[in-house]
């Protein structure tokens, strides 16, 4: 009979084996499904836009412009708010593309690099426009870019990629549109700035309406396939856990340590978003609207951290101070915080707000679960096919 230590060792070896297999499948591109990828969102998808904006405007670079950002994969900072790759990076790789180039900061007339797609996501971007949020007393310290600005930037780029209206529709018909995650900053800025939750809840239908309007706008231009992620469990974020530290004990989930009421807020957003996406499907049955349940996917990490190799669930890898290793006045990358934990892959949170690369690698598995169910021709990429086989062979691991 195997001892508990030997079982633990076997399980660790198996998880390493599983990650290698999933990574090899994800990184085996299959071309021909999409001709381009166009992405919108915030820092969870920004591949360098905020950095490029700061360089072109001669303003202070974001902290993602400095090490230890980028340390795990790129070995240097790229403007990504992560130690390595984002979900959009893994997605692009799997579909046979290079990493999506950031749109902002590019010179007009030199847009050939966007023939295979472009990334319009900007860190700190909101769904609602900045002037409206300012009227509510909600301010962004990094950028005034909203989802509407990003969509308008795409519409500005589009004529340079196609010579006629019919060709533009063909281009978009064969493109994948990644709409978000977006809206998280509308809420996070408000929470961090001390707004009452009932006032923040009033923003949710407005945020969902903006996402819906943007999708419909792109449908009118000819887009057919959309990936639309929901919100993450913000009650597990070290930044918000620090902000609301000292809450009553019964406000915390005893199994995860996350704040229940904040996670319920995320679920409220996701519920309204799913309903609105269903409305779009009913109006446009020929359109592929693929909702990605980031909330459900991420909660698995907090409920079963050891299964995914995580040792720290609620502490930031690159952070300092307090129960959650996070200080809102000391940013990762800016002095004095130039160091991070020894092993980011054992942490869920990179800097108290964003996930580590290994989390993004797991999350892209969920993206493909949803994508494959809508577009069977991508089936050879499907990580779940391998996971299902391994689940049958190794049921004791509960993969």
Order of alpha helices (4+ residues) and beta strands (2+ residues): alpha-beta-alpha-alpha-beta-alpha-alpha-alpha-beta-alpha-alpha-beta-alpha-alpha-beta-alpha-beta-beta-alpha-alpha
